[in-house]
Amino acid sequence: MAPYPVRTPYGIQYQDIEVDIDEPTLQQIANVTGGKYFRATDNKSLEQIYDDIDTLEKSIINVKEFSQKEELFHWFALAAILFMACSVVLKNTVLRSIP
């Protein structure tokens, strides 16, 4: 059983819903890929899983490339504002429609 959010007329409430997990298949996937299968059924087992994961080998990743990006949308925004201003000015002067 696991708490699951359910929308009710009184708002969102959590109800315990039965969880159907295909545990043998997950264990088989972990064995084939060389991984480990963990299943937490309560807070204590979850803490134990975190401790087991924390003891696994950690690797250092060296980042050698950095990329600097430059935003160019300002030019397009400026052009759009200028076109809108020209449209308003022309609509109220030269291209004015007479009713």
C-alpha positions in Angstrom: 0.0 0.0 0.0 1.2 3.5 -0.8 -0.4 6.9 -0.3 -1.7 8.4 -3.5 -3.2 11.9 -4.1 -6.8 11.7 -5.0 -8.9 14.8 -6.1 -12.1 15.1 -4.1 -14.7 17.8 -3.8 -12.9 18.9 -0.6 -9.5 19.2 -2.3 -6.7 16.7 -2.8 -6.6 14.0 -0.2 -4.2 11.0 0.1 -5.6 7.5 0.1 -3.7 4.2 0.4 -3.7 2.5 -2.9 -2.4 -1.0 -3.5 0.8 -1.0 -5.5 1.4 -3.9 -7.9 5.1 -4.3 -8.5 6.6 -7.0 -10.7 9.5 -7.7 -8.3 11.0 -10.8 -10.0 11.3 -8.9 -13.3 13.0 -5.9 -11.5 15.4 -8.2 -9.8 16.2 -9.9 -13.1 16.9 -6.5 -14.7 19.2 -5.6 -11.9 21.1 -8.9 -12.2 21.4 -8.7 -16.0 22.7 -5.1 -15.9 25.0 -5.6 -13.0 23.0 -3.4 -10.7 21.3 -3.8 -7.4 17.6 -4.1 -6.6 16.3 -2.1 -3.6 12.8 -2.2 -2.2 11.8 0.2 0.6 8.7 -0.8 2.5 9.1 1.5 5.5 11.3 4.4 6.6 13.9 2.2 8.4 14.5 0.1 5.2 14.7 3.3 3.2 17.4 4.6 5.5 19.3 1.3 5.1 19.1 1.6 1.3 20.5 5.1 1.5 23.3 3.9 3.6 24.0 1.0 1.2 24.0 3.4 -1.8 26.3 5.8 0.1 28.9 3.1 0.6 29.1 2.4 -3.2 32.1 3.4 -5.1 32.1 7.1 -6.0 33.8 8.4 -9.1 35.3 11.9 -9.6 34.2 13.6 -12.8 36.5 16.2 -14.3 34.9 18.8 -16.5 37.3 20.2 -19.0 35.0 22.1 -21.3 32.9 25.1 -20.5 30.6 26.9 -22.9 29.6 30.5 -22.6 26.3 31.4 -24.1 25.2 34.8 -25.2 21.5 35.8 -25.3 20.5 37.4 -28.6 16.8 37.7 -28.1 17.2 41.4 -27.1 17.7 42.4 -30.8 14.5 40.7 -31.8 12.6 42.1 -28.9 13.8 45.6 -29.7 12.8 45.2 -33.4 9.3 44.0 -32.3 8.9 47.0 -30.1 9.9 49.4 -32.9 7.6 47.7 -35.3 4.7 48.0 -32.9 5.4 51.6 -32.2 5.6 52.4 -35.9 2.3 50.5 -36.4 0.6 52.7 -33.7 2.0 55.9 -35.1 1.1 55.1 -38.7 -2.4 53.9 -37.7 -3.1 57.2 -36.0 -1.6 59.5 -38.6 -1.0 58.5 -42.2 -3.0 55.3 -42.4 -5.9 56.6 -40.4 -9.2 55.2 -41.7 -12.1 57.7 -42.1 -15.4 56.3 -40.8 
